[in-house]
Amino acid sequence: MIDGPYFVLIMVGVLAAGLVAGVCCAFSTFVMRGLGSLPPAQGVAAMNAINRAAMAPAFMIVFLGAAVLCAVLAVVTVVLWPDDGKAALLVGSALYLIGVFGVTAMANVPRNDTLLRMDPGSPEAAVYWRAYLREWTLWNHVRAVAAAGAAVSYVLALT
C-alpha cells in the first residue's frame, strides 16, 4: 500500500490530471463547437482571447504544475518505488508528459501562435480558421484522453 508523502503526491497528480482532462473535455465537447458556429472573424477573435486568458497563473499552475509533478513521480518511481504500482505510475506520467504536455507544445500551441498573428477579419484568417478548428480539436481530443488516462493510471497505482 502506498502511503505517506508518496500517497499525497499521487493524489495531487490525480487531481491535477483530472482537472486538465476536464478542461480539455469541455473544449472538445462544446467550446470549440460553439466557436465554430460563429462567423470566422468572431471565432478567431474569441479563440485568440481565450488563448491569451489561458496564460493566466491559475491555469498555468495547474497545467505546468501537473507536468512537473508527473516528471517527479516518474523519477521517484524509477529510483525508489517497489514493484507494486510502478507500471501504473510510469504509464500515468508518460500519458501526461507526452499526451498532454508534449501534444500541447507540438500541436496546439503552434496553431494558437499562427492564429494570434492573423487579423481576425482577414480572408486568410477565415480560411485558416476552418483548418484550425478541425486540427486543434483533434489534438485536443488526444489531450483529453491522455489526461484522463493519466488520472486513472495514478488511481490504479493506489489499488
VOBA-1610 file (N, C-alpha, C; in pm, whole numbers, padded with zeros to 5 digits, always signed):
BEGIN
Met+00085-00119+00000Met+00000+00000+00000Met+00088+00124+00000Ile+00057+00215-00087Ile+00131+00340-00097Ile+00075+00435+00009Asp+00166+00496+00087Asp+00119+00589+00189Asp+00219+00703+00207Gly+00191+00788+00303Gly+00281+00899+00335Gly+00288+01002+00223Pro+00405+01062+00206Pro+00420+01170+00106Pro+00397+01121-00037Tyr+00427+00994-00065Tyr+00405+00942-00199Tyr+00256+00935-00230Phe+00177+00897-00131Phe+00032+00894-00148Phe-00020+01034-00181Val+00030+01133-00108Val-00012+01272-00131Val+00028+01316-00272Leu+00151+01285-00314Leu+00196+01321-00449Leu+00105+01260-00556Ile+00071+01133-00537Ile-00014+01066-00635Ile-00154+01127-00635Met-00208+01156-00520Met-00342+01216-00514Met-00343+01354-00579Val-00239+01432-00558Val-00231+01562-00626Val-00219+01541-00776Gly-00146+01437-00817Gly-00137+01403-00959Gly-00272+01365-01018Val-00349+01288-00943Val-00485+01251-00987Val-00569+01377-01006Leu-00564+01464-00907Leu-00644+01587-00912Leu-00602+01677-01028Ala-00472+01698-01042Ala-00423+01787-01148Ala-00455+01731-01286Ala-00426+01603-01308Ala-00456+01542-01438Ala-00606+01543-01464Gly-00684+01519-01361Gly-00830+01521-01376Gly-00883+01660-01412Leu-00826+01762-01349Leu-00867+01900-01382Leu-00834+01933-01527Val-00715+01897-01570Val-00676+01924-01709Val-00763+01843-01805Ala-00794+01719-01769Ala-00883+01638-01852Ala-01019+01706-01866Gly-01069+01763-01757Gly-01198+01832-01762Gly-01196+01954-01852Val-01090+02032-01843Val-01078+02150-01929Val-01073+02107-02075Cys-00990+02007-02104Cys-00978+01960-02243Cys-01110+01901-02292Cys-01177+01826-02207Cys-01307+01768-02244Cys-01408+01878-02276Ala-01410+01983-02194Ala-01503+02094-02220Ala-01476+02156-02356Phe-01349+02178-02388Phe-01316+02236-02518Phe-01356+02142-02631Ser-01329+02013-02615Ser-01360+01917-02721Ser-01509+01897-02742Thr-01587+01906-02636Thr-01729+01872-02648Thr-01820+01990-02676Phe-01784+02112-02632Phe-01876+02222-02661Phe-01812+02357-02688Val-01698+02388-02633Val-01639+02520-02656Val-01602+02538-02803Met-01531+02442-02859Met-01488+02456-02999Met-01608+02451-03094Arg-01709+02373-03061Arg-01831+02373-03145Arg-01899+02509-03141Gly-01904+02567-03022Gly-01964+02700-03010Gly-01886+02804-03088Leu-01754+02800-03076Leu-01671+02895-03150Leu-01684+02872-03301Gly-01696+02745-03341Gly-01710+02713-03482Gly-01842+02757-03541Ser-01941+02780-03456Ser-02072+02826-03506Ser-02074+02976-03532Leu-01971+03045-03486Leu-01962+03190-03508Leu-01906+03220-03646Pro-01932+03339-03698Pro-01863+03380-03821Pro-01712+03374-03794Pro-01632+03339-03896Pro-01489+03320-03874Pro-01419+03435-03800Ala-01447+03558-03833Ala-01380+03670-03766Ala-01409+03671-03617Gln-01532+03642-03580Gln-01568+03638-03438Gln-01507+03516-03369Gly-01507+03402-03437Gly-01448+03282-03380Gly-01299+03298-03356Val-01229+03355-03454Val-01085+03378-03442Val-01058+03474-03327Ala-01133+03583-03321Ala-01113+03681-03213Ala-01140+03619-03077Ala-01245+03540-03067Ala-01278+03476-02939Ala-01172+03375-02899Met-01125+03293-02994Met-01023+03194-02961Met-00893+03263-02921Asn-00858+03370-02989Asn-00738+03444-02951Asn-00750+03499-02809Ala-00868+03548-02774Ala-00890+03597-02638Ala-00878+03484-02536Ile-00932+03368-02570Ile-00922+03252-02482Ile-00776+03211-02465Asn-00702+03207-02575Asn-00561+03167-02568Asn-00479+03264-02484Arg-00509+03391-02493Arg-00439+03489-02407Arg-00477+03468-02261Ala-00604+03446-02234Ala-00651+03427-02096Ala-00596+03298-02035Ala-00570+03198-02119Ala-00517+03071-02068Ala-00377+03086-02009Met-00310+03193-02041Met-00174+03214-01989Met-00176+03269-01846Ala-00294+03286-01789Ala-00307+03336-01652Ala-00251+03234-01553Pro-00200+03282-01440Pro-00139+03191-01341Pro-00230+03078-01295Ala-00357+03103-01279Ala-00446+02999-01226Ala-00442+02872-01312Phe-00453+02887-01443Phe-00448+02770-01530Phe-00307+02717-01547Met-00211+02806-01563Met-00073+02762-01586Met-00017+02685-01467Ile-00055+02722-01346Ile-00009+02649-01228Ile-00059+02505-01233Val-00184+02488-01269Val-00240+02352-01277Val-00175+02276-01393Phe-00171+02336-01511Phe-00121+02268-01631Phe+00028+02235-01620Leu+00109+02336-01590Leu+00253+02314-01579Leu+00290+02241-01450Gly+00217+02272-01342Gly+00240+02203-01216Gly+00217+02054-01230Ala+00115+02016-01305Ala+00089+01873-01329Ala+00204+01810-01405Ala+00260+01881-01502Ala+00373+01827-01578Ala+00494+01807-01488Val+00523+01904-01404Val+00635+01890-01311Val+00610+01774-01215Leu+00490+01768-01162Leu+00455+01660-01070Leu+00467+01523-01137Cys+00422+01512-01260Cys+00433+01385-01333Cys+00579+01347-01354Ala+00663+01444-01384Ala+00806+01417-01401Ala+00867+01371-01268Val+00830+01438-01159Val+00879+01399-01026Val+00833+01258-00993Leu+00706+01229-01016Leu+00655+01094-00989Leu+00728+00989-01072Ala+00758+01020-01196Ala+00830+00924-01280Ala+00969+00898-01224Val+01040+01003-01186Val+01175+00986-01132Val+01171+00910-01000Val+01082+00951-00911Val+01071+00883-00781Val+01033+00737-00802Thr+00946+00710-00898Thr+00903+00573-00925Thr+01021+00488-00972Val+01099+00540-01064Val+01213+00464-01115Val+01319+00443-01007Val+01344+00545-00926Val+01452+00539-00828Val+01413+00466-00700Leu+01293+00492-00649Leu+01259+00446-00514Leu+01147+00345-00503Trp+01062+00336-00603Trp+00936+00264-00586Trp+00954+00113-00588Pro+00884+00043-00498Pro+00879-00104-00511Pro+00797-00140-00634Asp+00793-00265-00669Asp+00725-00307-00791Asp+00575-00278-00792Asp+00509-00282-00676Asp+00365-00260-00671Asp+00331-00119-00717Gly+00252-00110-00822Gly+00208+00020-00871Gly+00306+00090-00963Lys+00424+00034-00982Lys+00527+00101-01062Lys+00482+00125-01206Ala+00430+00021-01269Ala+00389+00034-01410Ala+00279+00139-01426Ala+00180+00137-01338Ala+00070+00233-01348Ala+00120+00376-01329Leu+00213+00396-01238Leu+00267+00531-01217Leu+00346+00580-01338Leu+00425+00491-01397Leu+00502+00530-01515Leu+00412+00555-01636Val+00308+00474-01650Val+00212+00496-01760Val+00141+00630-01740Gly+00096+00657-01618Gly+00029+00785-01591Gly+00119+00904-01621Ser+00243+00896-01579Ser+00336+01006-01606Ser+00362+01022-01756Ala+00381+00911-01826Ala+00404+00918-01970Ala+00282+00975-02044Leu+00164+00931-02003Leu+00043+00983-02068Leu+00034+01134-02055Tyr+00061+01185-01935Tyr+00050+01330-01918Tyr+00164+01402-01989Leu+00286+01356-01967Leu+00401+01428-02023Leu+00404+01426-02175Ile+00368+01313-02234Ile+00370+01302-02381Ile+00235+01342-02440Gly+00129+01283-02386Gly-00004+01301-02445Gly-00070+01434-02415Val-00029+01500-02308Val-00087+01631-02276Val+00016+01741-02300Phe+00125+01737-02225Phe+00225+01844-02236Phe+00292+01843-02373Gly+00334+01725-02419Gly+00401+01717-02549Gly+00310+01756-02664Val+00187+01706-02663Val+00092+01740-02769Val+00060+01890-02767Thr+00048+01946-02648Thr+00024+02090-02637Thr+00137+02168-02704Ala+00259+02132-02670Ala+00376+02204-02722Ala+00394+02184-02873Met+00367+02063-02921Met+00396+02031-03060Met+00278+02054-03155Ala+00156+02051-03105Ala+00040+02060-03195Ala-00049+02180-03167Asn-00089+02200-03042Asn-00186+02305-03014Asn-00124+02445-03009Val-00014+02460-02939Val+00048+02593-02926Val+00092+02650-03061Pro+00156+02572-03149Pro+00191+02630-03280Pro+00069+02680-03357Arg-00040+02609-03349Arg-00163+02655-03416Arg-00215+02783-03350Asn-00210+02787-03217Asn-00252+02909-03147Asn-00166+03028-03187Asp-00036+03007-03195Asp+00056+03116-03232Asp+00028+03167-03372Thr+00001+03074-03464Thr-00033+03115-03601Thr-00162+03196-03602Leu-00262+03151-03529Leu-00390+03222-03523Leu-00373+03361-03463Leu-00291+03371-03358Leu-00269+03501-03293Leu-00205+03605-03385Arg-00128+03559-03482Arg-00060+03651-03576Arg-00154+03702-03685Met-00272+03647-03695Met-00364+03684-03803Met-00462+03791-03760Asp-00496+03874-03856Asp-00604+03971-03836Asp-00735+03891-03844Pro-00815+03890-03734Pro-00936+03808-03733Pro-01030+03830-03851Gly-01033+03950-03907Gly-01124+03980-04017Gly-01067+03953-04155Ser-00945+03904-04163Ser-00883+03883-04294Ser-00933+03755-04361Pro-00930+03753-04495Pro-00966+03630-04567Pro-00874+03513-04529Glu-00748+03543-04505Glu-00652+03440-04465Glu-00695+03374-04334Ala-00739+03454-04239Ala-00785+03401-04110Ala-00910+03316-04127Ala-01000+03357-04216Ala-01123+03281-04240Ala-01091+03142-04295Val-00994+03134-04386Val-00955+03006-04444Val-00884+02921-04338Tyr-00791+02982-04265Tyr-00715+02909-04163Tyr-00807+02861-04050Trp-00907+02940-04017Trp-00997+02909-03906Trp-01060+02771-03921Arg-01106+02736-04040Arg-01171+02605-04061Arg-01072+02491-04036Ala-00951+02504-04087Ala-00849+02400-04062Ala-00811+02399-03914Tyr-00798+02516-03857Tyr-00763+02527-03715Tyr-00864+02454-03628Leu-00991+02480-03651Leu-01096+02415-03571Leu-01084+02263-03576Arg-01067+02210-03696Arg-01060+02065-03714Arg-00932+02007-03650Glu-00818+02065-03681Glu-00690+02011-03635Glu-00669+02033-03485Trp-00697+02155-03438Trp-00677+02186-03296Trp-00766+02097-03210Thr-00890+02079-03254Thr-00984+01997-03177Thr-00942+01851-03177Leu-00894+01800-03290Leu-00845+01662-03295Leu-00734+01641-03192Trp-00636+01730-03191Trp-00526+01717-03095Trp-00575+01740-02952Asn-00676+01821-02935Asn-00731+01841-02801Asn-00800+01714-02751His-00864+01640-02841His-00921+01510-02803His-00812+01420-02745Val-00697+01420-02811Val-00583+01340-02764Val-00545+01384-02623Arg-00538+01515-02601Arg-00501+01566-02469Arg-00604+01526-02364Ala-00731+01535-02397Ala-00836+01499-02301Ala-00826+01353-02260Val-00809+01265-02358Val-00799+01122-02329Val-00670+01092-02252Ala-00561+01155-02289Ala-00433+01131-02220Ala-00438+01179-02075Ala-00496+01296-02052Ala-00506+01347-01914Ala-00596+01258-01830Ala-00710+01216-01886Ala-00798+01125-01813Ala-00728+00991-01787Gly-00656+00943-01886Gly-00580+00818-01870Gly-00473+00830-01762Ala-00408+00945-01755Ala-00307+00967-01650Ala-00372+00961-01513Ala-00487+01028-01498Ala-00556+01027-01368Ala-00597+00885-01331Val-00652+00812-01425Val-00693+00673-01398Val-00572+00587-01362Ser-00463+00603-01434Ser-00342+00526-01405Ser-00290+00551-01265Tyr-00294+00677-01223Tyr-00249+00710-01088Tyr-00342+00648-00983Val-00470+00649-01010Val-00565+00586-00916Val-00537+00435-00909Leu-00515+00374-01024Leu-00486+00230-01026Leu-00359+00196-00949Ala-00264+00286-00950Ala-00140+00261-00875Ala-00166+00254-00726Leu-00271+00316-00682Leu-00304+00317-00539Leu-00380+00192-00495Thr-00428+00114-00591Thr-00508-00004-00555Thr-00424-00129-00544
//
